[in-house]
Amino acid sequence: MGRATSLRLAQDGRDLVLGYVRDEPAAATTRSEAEALGVTCSTVRADLTTDSGIDELFDAATSRAGRIDAVVNNAGATFRISSLAETPPPTCRRRRTWKAREDRVHASDGPGRSARGV
């Protein structure tokens, strides 16, 4: 699903920064396919189940692309399936960390325009 979404965005002319955790050959193939569609694409190895991995990906995207217009999160980590009352604080912090990054995307998108509509 991540490859298909990336290539669809590339077809629309969107430059990409792709995060991956394990499959470097697949990430490189997707990058090459996106570049063949005429867009700039780079890859970042980052574990999005950690705060430092999330920071690494967002920092790389900002430094490579200048700004972030949209985020597509295809990471398969569910962290924990339980009620909120049973969810440990570190898990909630990870979710808030993603929310903070999402807010950063909206802030960089300019007035009157929503990144969610991409």
C-alpha positions in Angstrom: 0.0 0.0 0.0 2.8 2.4 0.7 4.4 1.9 -2.7 1.1 2.4 -4.5 0.3 5.5 -2.5 3.8 6.9 -3.1 3.6 6.3 -6.9 0.2 7.8 -7.1 1.4 11.0 -5.4 4.4 11.0 -7.7 2.1 10.8 -10.7 0.5 14.0 -9.4 3.9 15.6 -9.4 4.5 15.5 -5.6 8.1 15.3 -4.4 8.5 12.5 -1.8 10.5 11.6 1.3 9.9 7.9 2.0 10.5 6.4 5.4 11.2 2.7 5.9 12.5 0.6 8.7 13.8 -2.7 7.2 13.3 -3.2 3.5 15.9 -1.0 1.9 15.7 -2.7 -1.5 12.0 -2.1 -1.7 12.4 1.6 -0.6 15.1 2.0 -3.2 12.9 0.5 -5.9 10.0 2.8 -5.0 12.3 5.8 -5.0 13.6 4.9 -8.5 10.0 4.4 -9.8 9.0 7.7 -8.4 12.0 9.5 -9.8 11.2 8.0 -13.2 7.9 9.8 -13.0 9.8 13.1 -12.8 9.7 13.9 -9.1 12.4 14.2 -6.5 12.3 11.3 -4.0 14.6 10.4 -1.1 14.5 7.6 1.5 15.1 7.7 5.2 15.6 4.7 7.4 13.7 5.4 10.6 11.8 3.4 13.2 8.5 5.2 13.6 7.6 3.3 16.7 10.2 5.5 18.6 10.2 9.2 19.2 13.7 9.5 17.8 12.7 7.7 14.6 9.7 10.0 14.1 12.0 13.1 14.7 14.6 11.7 12.3 12.0 11.2 9.5 10.4 14.7 10.0 13.7 16.4 10.3 15.0 14.7 7.1 11.9 15.6 5.2 12.1 19.2 6.3 15.7 19.5 5.4 15.5 17.7 2.1 12.1 19.1 0.9 12.1 22.5 2.6 8.6 22.0 3.9 6.1 19.2 4.4 2.7 19.5 2.6 1.3 16.2 3.6 2.0 13.0 5.6 0.9 9.5 4.6 1.5 7.2 7.6 1.6 3.6 6.4 3.5 2.3 9.4 2.1 -1.0 10.6 2.7 -0.5 14.3 -0.4 -0.7 16.5 1.5 -0.4 19.7 -1.3 -1.8 21.9 -4.9 -2.7 21.6 -6.8 -1.9 24.8 -8.9 0.7 26.4 -7.4 4.1 27.0 -7.4 3.5 30.8 -5.3 0.4 30.3 -2.8 2.1 27.9 0.5 2.8 29.5 1.7 6.5 29.4 4.7 5.8 27.0 2.2 4.6 24.4 0.1 7.7 24.8 3.2 9.8 24.5 4.1 8.2 21.1 0.6 9.0 19.9 0.9 12.6 21.0 4.3 12.8 19.3 2.6 11.9 16.0 0.0 14.5 16.7 2.6 17.1 17.3 4.3 16.3 14.0 0.9 16.5 12.3 0.3 20.0 13.8 3.8 20.9 12.4 2.7 19.9 8.9 -0.4 22.1 9.2 1.6 25.0 10.5 4.0 24.7 7.5 1.2 24.6 5.0 0.2 28.2 5.0 -2.9 30.1 5.9 -6.3 28.9 4.5 -5.0 25.6 3.2 -5.3 22.2 4.7 -2.6 19.6 4.3 -5.3 16.9 4.8 -6.8 17.7 1.4 -3.8 16.6 -0.6 
